[in-house]
Amino acid sequence: AAVITAIITHEFKAADLHKLDPTNHDKETAYTFNGSTNQFEVSNHVAKDYKNPFSIIIPLQHYFHVLSFHVGNAMVTDVFYQYVAHLLELIAEYKWTAVLNYHSVFFNRRRAEMAAGDYSNWSLPATDLLSKHVYAYRKPSATKTAKLGTWAPANTGDTCRNFNEGKCTATPCPWGRPHTCSICKKADHGKHQHKD
């Protein structure tokens, strides 16, 4: 009952989501003492409980379900689904720890707004937070799609096939491959310009 009360009064914090995870219901929030402020704070090791996206997504769905039931407004339910879709897009493209940091700050910002009856910002990506926490942490991609619609292998030791055909002129190579002739390995021309 205390968790539901904390949710509907908007006292429930991002670090508390583990309380809604059916596999983690026995864990308590860990606190550490901050000597510089002389206060107890939520321990950073709590983030270790959120090792993968499911450790947030599943409890977040429970959180939204409780709030949706309490508010009883279909528009509110819709903004919650928009946020989950946004979060899933970020998870697909960026490192999990960066997305987790973004989510935690984003979540805690929404609490004061919800207390005032405004749920709309759940549907709006926070560009300032994305710039600060996420954009610099893109996942490395194994392959990239060439502009001409062909797939290029991820081996960066291979010379750029498109450069050798005269089709890739960008510097540096957008596929991360060396722009050298595939025949003689010289950098001043591609295979299409090679002279025997």
Beta strands, then each sheet from edge to edge (+ up, - down):
strand 1: 31-34
strand 2: 39-42
strand 3: 144-145
strand 4: 151-152
sheet 1: 1+ 2-
sheet 2: 3+ 4-
end
